[in-house]
Amino acid sequence: MTATRPLRIGITCHPSVGGSGILASELGEELALRGHEVHFISHAAPFRLPTNQPRIHFHPVEVNDYDLFKYPDYTLPLSVKMAEVSAAHHLDILHVHYAVPHATAAMLAMSMLPPDSRPKVIVTLHGTDVMLLGCDAGYGPAIRHALDAADGVTTVSHFLQGQVRTHLGYDGPVEVIHNFFAPQKPTRTREAVRAELGLAPGETMLLHASNLRPVKRIDLLLQTIAQIQPRESFKLVVLAGGDTSALVRDAAKLGLTDRIVIREKVTDIEDYLNAADVGIFTSELESFCLSILEAMTFACPSVAFAVGGIPEVVESRKHGLLVPFGETAALARAAESLIADPARRSALGTAARDRAASLFSANRIVAQYEEFYRSKL
């Protein structure tokens, strides 16, 4: 194989709204733009995956709900489809995002193929597959075994690299390749989006984007919002990738209904990023926090708890404001300071955009993945 030949790459990820699926989709899109042949393998098309881009193919996994099983099994049909696609399209690389169940399925798939027909398996760990499932006695040993069988392992932050050692006891090589964001051009003007959201002139738009899972600590987000004064100075826009019923209920209990606007499963995220003034995030743990990077790309600084890999993305008081986890009063004061000081907000946003462009651009990060793939061939 020549060093410059385009690669044939299989990608498996969770298609739901979440950092691992979004990163995998964007990586596949960028690899295809660079001339590689990309094959997505999953039970549904990944969120934000383009439907008409050349060199991108989607192979659905059929999951049967047999009465024999208490729960439908996904791992085995996924492994069969991985083997089928690998053989039919002569894949060079099978890149699986999030360990469970993708790394185990890839290991099974390779055992179905002749040794000279097996693609190299790359596993990218994204966070809760290490820090939550890695600590579970029912998952941890299987995850470690799958990592031992892989040809390469990456994580999205140095923080998570350390957690792989601590939580999984894995002592093999782990490459850190950060997340990236390659934004599309907004389809609507900033003014049009803000008008659609009902923001009054001079009202600050706070933005939160997540799948609303427990680790995102929406309870602390609402507690923080309830403490921001004056309450007429802002609206919180939530781009929700999960069930919003608890958010709506709890916001009503705190008397915040008039301060919150919810949009569900947004695909044109750039429109909202371009309209936002300040991002706000209250996660208990983040391996990276792709949503903060997305906001940075549009010169939108964020306030957040300094947990996990977030300090690798944002240096506090340079590109945003970070406070210790759980200190909602401090986070509210940080948000207030940026609401009241547009000049400081603009300066932090400009620095954030520059940092995103220099450290977390598609050109930089996708090139690292390409180099890593070729190093394993």
C-alpha distance (Angstrom), angle and dihedral (degrees) to the residues before:
residue distance angle dihedral
M1 . . .
T2 3.79 . .
A3 3.79 118.1 .
T4 3.78 91.3 -119.4
R5 3.81 100.7 46.5
P6 3.82 111.7 118.9
L7 3.78 111.5 -106.9
R8 3.79 129.6 -126.0
I9 3.80 105.1 -131.6
G10 3.79 131.4 -174.7
I11 3.81 117.6 -157.4
T12 3.79 127.1 -166.9
C13 3.80 123.7 -175.8
H14 3.78 142.2 144.8
P15 3.82 105.0 -82.3
S16 3.81 93.2 -148.9
V17 3.80 123.9 103.8
G18 3.79 105.3 -79.9
G19 3.78 141.0 109.1
S20 3.80 96.6 -93.5
G21 3.80 94.1 51.5
I22 3.80 94.0 43.5
L23 3.81 92.3 48.7
A24 3.80 91.9 47.8
S25 3.81 91.9 49.1
E26 3.79 93.4 49.1
L27 3.80 91.7 44.8
G28 3.80 90.8 53.3
E29 3.79 91.1 47.6
E30 3.81 92.3 50.4
L31 3.81 92.9 45.6
A32 3.81 90.1 52.5
L33 3.81 90.5 50.4
R34 3.81 87.0 54.9
G35 3.79 91.2 56.3
H36 3.80 101.4 -96.3
E37 3.81 122.9 133.2
V38 3.81 109.6 -120.1
H39 3.80 126.8 -164.4
F40 3.81 118.9 -170.7
I41 3.80 115.2 -155.7
S42 3.81 117.4 -168.3
H43 3.80 143.4 113.6
A44 3.81 89.8 -98.0
A45 3.78 136.7 15.2
P46 3.81 109.2 -85.4
F47 3.79 119.2 -104.1
R48 3.84 111.7 -90.2
L49 3.83 92.9 10.1
P50 3.83 108.8 150.0
T51 3.79 112.3 -119.7
N52 3.78 101.5 -154.3
Q53 3.80 106.8 35.8
P54 3.81 117.0 125.5
R55 3.81 117.9 -109.4
I56 3.82 94.1 21.3
H57 3.81 117.1 114.0
F58 3.79 130.6 177.8
H59 3.81 123.4 -151.0
P60 3.83 112.7 -169.8
V61 3.78 120.6 -144.9
E62 3.78 113.1 -138.7
V63 3.80 113.1 -139.7
N64 3.81 116.2 -162.6
D65 3.79 120.7 -154.3
Y66 3.80 100.5 -143.4
D67 3.81 118.0 -175.4
L68 3.79 86.4 -133.3
F69 3.81 90.2 75.1
K70 3.79 126.1 60.5
Y71 3.82 88.1 -146.2
P72 3.82 127.7 24.8
D73 3.80 111.7 -101.3
Y74 3.81 117.8 -129.3
T75 3.80 103.3 166.8
L76 3.81 97.5 70.4
P77 3.82 98.6 46.1
L78 3.81 88.5 44.3
S79 3.80 91.5 53.3
V80 3.81 90.9 49.2
K81 3.81 91.4 50.9
M82 3.81 90.7 47.1
A83 3.80 90.0 53.9
E84 3.81 92.3 45.8
V85 3.80 94.4 50.1
S86 3.81 92.4 43.2
A87 3.80 91.4 53.8
A88 3.80 97.9 39.6
H89 3.80 95.5 47.9
H90 3.83 99.5 30.7
L91 3.78 93.0 -124.9
D92 3.79 118.2 -155.1
I93 3.81 94.7 -165.3
L94 3.79 134.2 25.4
H95 3.80 106.6 -163.7
V96 3.80 114.4 -169.2
H97 3.80 121.2 -169.3
Y98 3.80 118.7 -152.3
A99 3.78 116.0 17.2
V100 3.79 100.7 -120.0
P101 2.96 115.3 102.5
H102 3.78 99.2 -22.3
A103 3.80 100.3 70.7
T104 3.81 92.2 49.4
A105 3.80 91.5 46.0
A106 3.80 90.2 51.2
M107 3.81 90.8 51.4
L108 3.81 90.1 52.1
A109 3.80 91.3 46.0
M110 3.79 92.2 54.2
S111 3.79 90.7 52.6
M112 3.82 88.4 58.2
L113 3.81 92.9 56.7
P114 3.82 130.5 72.9
P115 3.82 110.2 -102.0
D116 3.81 92.9 -111.3
S117 3.83 91.8 52.8
R118 3.79 99.1 52.2
P119 3.79 120.3 111.6
K120 3.78 118.2 -139.0
V121 3.80 109.9 -94.5
I122 3.81 118.1 -134.0
V123 3.82 118.8 -172.9
T124 3.80 119.8 -161.2
L125 3.80 114.4 -163.9
H126 3.79 115.6 -152.2
G127 3.80 109.0 -176.0
T128 3.78 125.0 -84.8
D129 3.81 90.2 49.4
V130 3.81 84.2 68.5
M131 3.81 106.1 28.3
L132 3.81 98.7 38.5
L133 3.80 108.7 22.4
G134 3.79 93.3 30.5
C135 3.81 88.6 64.3
D136 3.80 92.7 49.1
A137 3.80 113.2 99.7
G138 3.79 88.7 -144.9
Y139 3.82 93.5 56.9
G140 3.81 110.9 20.6
P141 3.84 98.8 76.8
A142 3.82 91.6 46.6
I143 3.81 91.5 49.7
R144 3.82 91.7 50.0
H145 3.79 90.8 48.4
A146 3.80 91.7 51.0
L147 3.82 91.4 49.1
D148 3.80 90.0 51.2
A149 3.81 88.8 53.8
A150 3.83 94.5 47.8
D151 3.79 123.3 96.6
G152 3.79 93.2 -138.3
V153 3.81 139.1 9.2
T154 3.80 126.8 -159.0
T155 3.79 135.8 178.8
V156 3.80 130.2 -161.2
S157 3.82 96.2 -126.5
H158 3.79 142.8 20.6
F159 3.79 87.4 -117.4
L160 3.79 90.9 59.8
Q161 3.79 91.2 44.4
G162 3.81 87.3 61.4
Q163 3.79 91.4 46.8
V164 3.80 90.7 55.6
R165 3.80 87.7 61.7
T166 3.80 94.8 42.6
H167 3.81 101.4 41.9
L168 3.79 102.2 29.6
G169 3.79 101.4 28.4
Y170 3.80 87.7 -135.1
D171 3.81 111.9 158.3
G172 3.81 100.5 179.9
P173 3.81 123.8 108.6
V174 3.81 114.8 -66.9
E175 3.80 119.1 -170.5
V176 3.82 119.4 -153.5
I177 3.81 112.5 -138.1
H178 3.77 111.2 166.7
N179 3.78 126.0 -139.2
F180 3.79 120.7 -95.5
F181 3.79 137.8 -162.7
A182 3.80 125.7 -146.4
P183 3.80 105.2 -171.1
Q184 3.77 125.9 -153.9
K185 3.78 119.7 -138.1
P186 3.82 112.7 -87.0
T187 3.79 112.9 -102.5
R188 3.82 94.3 -149.4
T189 3.77 133.8 40.9
R190 3.77 121.6 -100.9
E191 3.79 89.4 -114.8
A192 3.81 93.2 51.7
V193 3.79 93.1 51.2
R194 3.79 93.5 47.1
A195 3.80 90.3 49.4
E196 3.81 90.7 50.6
L197 3.81 89.4 51.6
G198 3.79 91.9 50.8
L199 3.80 97.1 -116.0
A200 3.78 113.9 161.7
P201 3.82 120.8 -136.5
G202 3.80 108.6 -78.2
E203 3.81 93.4 15.4
T204 3.81 112.6 133.1
M205 3.79 117.2 -126.0
L206 3.79 112.5 -139.8
L207 3.81 112.5 -166.2
H208 3.79 130.9 -154.8
A209 3.81 121.1 177.1
S210 3.81 122.3 -179.4
N211 3.79 146.2 115.9
L212 3.85 88.4 -99.8
R213 3.80 92.5 -126.6
P214 3.83 117.3 157.2
V215 3.81 93.9 -96.3
K216 3.83 88.9 62.4
R217 3.84 88.2 66.1
I218 3.78 98.4 -143.5
D219 3.80 86.8 176.2
L220 3.82 88.9 66.3
L221 3.80 90.7 44.0
L222 3.81 90.4 57.5
Q223 3.81 92.1 44.1
T224 3.79 88.9 53.4
I225 3.80 93.9 47.5
A226 3.81 90.4 49.5
Q227 3.82 89.8 59.4
I228 3.82 98.3 50.5
Q229 3.79 113.5 109.3
P230 2.91 137.7 -124.0
R231 3.79 89.9 31.2
E232 3.80 92.5 -158.0
S233 3.82 90.8 61.0
F234 3.81 96.5 79.4
K235 3.77 150.2 20.4
L236 3.80 124.0 -147.6
V237 3.81 114.2 -135.9
V238 3.80 113.3 -161.3
L239 3.81 119.0 -160.9
A240 3.78 98.3 -159.9
G241 3.77 125.5 -159.5
G242 3.80 94.9 177.9
D243 3.79 145.2 36.0
T244 3.81 109.8 -37.6
S245 3.82 99.0 -170.9
A246 3.82 95.1 99.5
L247 3.81 91.1 45.2
V248 3.80 91.9 52.4
R249 3.82 92.9 45.3
D250 3.80 95.7 47.8
A251 3.80 93.6 43.4
A252 3.80 88.8 55.3
K253 3.81 91.1 50.7
L254 3.81 89.7 54.5
G255 3.79 93.2 45.9
L256 3.81 92.3 -114.9
T257 3.79 100.7 123.0
D258 3.81 93.1 108.1
R259 3.82 91.2 50.1
I260 3.83 97.7 53.2
V261 3.80 131.4 72.7
I262 3.82 118.3 -173.3
R263 3.79 127.9 -157.2
E264 3.81 118.3 -179.0
K265 3.83 129.4 -142.5
V266 3.78 94.8 -12.3
T267 3.79 116.3 -167.6
D268 3.82 97.4 178.5
I269 3.80 91.0 63.6
E270 3.79 92.7 152.2
D271 3.81 90.7 69.4
Y272 3.81 90.2 60.0
L273 3.80 95.7 40.2
N274 3.78 89.3 53.8
A275 3.81 90.4 52.2
A276 3.81 96.8 46.3
D277 3.80 126.9 100.2
V278 3.83 103.3 -171.4
G279 3.80 132.9 11.9
I280 3.80 117.8 -142.1
F281 3.82 125.0 -162.8
T282 3.80 130.7 174.3
S283 3.80 104.2 178.4
E284 3.77 119.9 156.6
L285 3.78 89.2 -144.4
E286 3.79 134.7 6.7
S287 3.78 127.6 176.3
F288 3.83 89.5 -157.6
C289 3.85 113.9 -30.3
L290 3.77 107.2 -128.9
S291 3.81 90.8 -166.6
I292 3.81 90.9 65.4
L293 3.81 90.0 51.5
E294 3.81 90.8 49.4
A295 3.80 89.7 54.2
M296 3.83 91.9 46.0
T297 3.79 90.1 56.1
F298 3.81 88.5 62.7
A299 3.82 93.8 46.3
C300 3.79 91.1 -104.0
P301 3.83 112.5 141.4
S302 3.80 119.7 -147.8
V303 3.77 137.5 -144.3
A304 3.79 114.0 -147.4
F305 3.78 147.2 145.1
A306 3.81 112.6 -83.1
V307 3.80 96.6 -119.0
G308 3.80 134.8 140.0
G309 3.78 114.7 -26.5
I310 3.80 96.7 -13.5
P311 3.85 93.2 100.9
E312 3.83 87.2 58.2
V313 3.79 88.6 59.1
V314 3.81 100.1 39.1
E315 3.79 129.8 31.0
S316 3.77 105.4 -150.8
R317 3.80 115.3 -112.6
K318 3.84 89.6 10.8
H319 3.80 103.1 65.7
G320 3.81 102.1 2.1
L321 3.79 140.7 -27.5
L322 3.81 124.7 -80.7
V323 3.81 128.1 -172.0
P324 3.81 132.6 -178.5
F325 3.79 116.7 -78.2
G326 3.79 116.0 -83.8
E327 3.79 97.0 13.9
T328 3.78 96.1 123.9
A329 3.81 94.0 166.1
A330 3.81 90.4 56.2
L331 3.80 90.8 47.0
A332 3.80 90.7 50.1
R333 3.82 90.3 51.1
A334 3.83 89.5 49.8
A335 3.80 90.5 52.3
E336 3.82 91.1 46.4
S337 3.80 90.9 52.2
L338 3.80 91.5 56.7
I339 3.79 93.6 42.3
A340 3.83 89.4 54.2
D341 3.81 96.9 43.0
P342 3.82 113.4 51.3
A343 3.82 91.6 172.5
R344 3.79 92.9 58.3
R345 3.79 89.7 43.0
S346 3.79 89.6 54.2
A347 3.81 93.4 47.6
L348 3.81 92.7 50.6
G349 3.79 90.2 45.7
T350 3.79 93.6 52.0
A351 3.81 90.9 49.3
A352 3.81 89.9 47.7
R353 3.81 91.9 51.8
D354 3.81 91.0 49.4
R355 3.81 91.4 49.7
A356 3.81 91.6 49.4
A357 3.79 91.0 50.8
S358 3.80 94.7 47.8
L359 3.82 100.7 41.2
F360 3.81 109.5 19.5
S361 3.80 106.9 33.6
A362 3.80 123.0 132.9
N363 3.81 91.1 -118.2
R364 3.79 91.8 56.3
I365 3.81 100.3 40.3
V366 3.82 100.0 38.1
A367 3.80 89.0 51.1
Q368 3.82 88.2 55.5
Y369 3.80 90.3 53.4
E370 3.81 91.3 48.2
E371 3.79 90.8 50.7
F372 3.80 91.0 47.4
Y373 3.82 92.1 50.2
R374 3.79 92.8 50.8
S375 3.80 91.9 47.0
K376 3.82 88.5 61.5
L377 3.82 96.0 49.2
